[in-house]
Amino acid sequence: MKATLAFELPEQKIEFLAAVFGIDILSTLTEIKEYLRTQLKYQELSDETRETLERVRATVNEACEILPPELWS
């Protein structure tokens, strides 16, 4: 299967950059999610820090819900 994307530049510059760097964005999100999981699971944290990281993790996970689950496989 082939797919071709076309953009009207410079009007669609943001969409173009999102398409070109999408895998890098996904990789960064994966690293952030893993970092938060590791910190919460293995580090001794103050209650305040733990609560903050849990809120951040919940926010990141909620933002990622719009992405297809196949991306996280």
LUMZA-507130 format. One record per residue: x, y, z of N, C-alpha, C in turn. Coordinates in steps of 0.02 Angstrom, whole numbers, plus 50000, padded with zeros to 5 digits. Example, Ala and Ser with C-alpha at 12.3 -4.5 7.8 and 13.67 -1.06 7.14 Angstrom:
# LUMZA-507130
506604971650390506154977550390506604983550390;506424988850354506844994750357506455000250394;
//
This chain:
# LUMZA-507130
500424994150000500005000050000500455006250000;500255011149962500605017549960500125023049980;500405028250010500005034150027500425040250010;500105045149980500445051349963500075057049996;500455061250029500175067250061500395073350021;499935077950012500105084149976499905090050020;500325095150020500205101050061500285107250019;499875112150033499935118750002500375122950047;501015123750026501475127650067501515134750039;501565139750080501685139550152501055139350195;500455139250164499835139550202499765133650251;499975127750232499895121750273500555119550304;500965124350322501625122750350501575118550414;501115120350458501045116650522500845109350508;500375108350464500155101550447500735097550415;501115100950372501685097750340502205095550392;502375100050438502865098450490502625092850535;501975092850551501685087450592501755080750557;501635080650492501695074450454502425072150450;502885076750438503585075050430503885072650496;503715076050551504025074550615503575070550662;503035067750636502565063950677502885058250716;503325054450684503645048850719504095051250775;504415057050764504835059850818504405062150876;503825064950861503365067150914503115061050953;502945055750917502725049650949503275046650993;503875046650969504445044151008504545048251072;504485054751066504555059151124504005057751175;503395057051152502845055451198502955048751232;503195043851195503335037251224503865037851278;504395041651266504915042651316504645046151378;504225051151369503935054651426503505049951467;503075046051433502645041251468503065036151507;503595033651477504025028751510504395031851569;504635037851561504975041351616504505042251676;503905044451664503425045451718503265038851752;503155033551713503005026951741503585024551785;504195025251760504775022951797504865026951862;504785033351859504845037451919504335035451972;503725034551950503195032851998503275025752025;503545021251986503595014252007504215012952049;504775016052033505405013952063505735019152109;505545025352104505875030552143505515031952209;505905033552259505615035852322505475043252313;504845045052315504635051852302504245054652361;504295061152370503875064352421503145063852398;502685064552444501985064252426501805069552375;502085075452384501935080952338502205079452268;502805076952263503105075252198502715069652165;502535064552203502145058952177501475061352149;501135065552186500485068152163500565072252099;501095076252097501225080352037501355075851976;501795070851984501945066351929501325062351907;500915060451954500295056751938499825061251897;499785067651915499365072251877499645073351807;500295074051802500605074951736500485068651694;500595062951724500495056651687499775055951663;499305057551706498595057251687498445062051629;498735067951632498625072851579498925070451513;499525067751515499845065151454499435059351426;499235054751469498845048951446498175051151416;497865056051447497225058551421497325061851352;497855065651345498005068951280498145063751226;498435058051245498605052851197498015048451178;497455049151211496875044951197496605045951126;496745051751096496505053051028496915049250976;497485046650995497925043050949497705035850942;497795032850884497605025850875498015021350921;497705016350952498065011850997498645008150964;498605007150898499135003650862499795007250867;499785013650879500405017550885500815015550946;500485012750996500835011151059501065003951061;500975000351007501184993251005501924992650993;
//
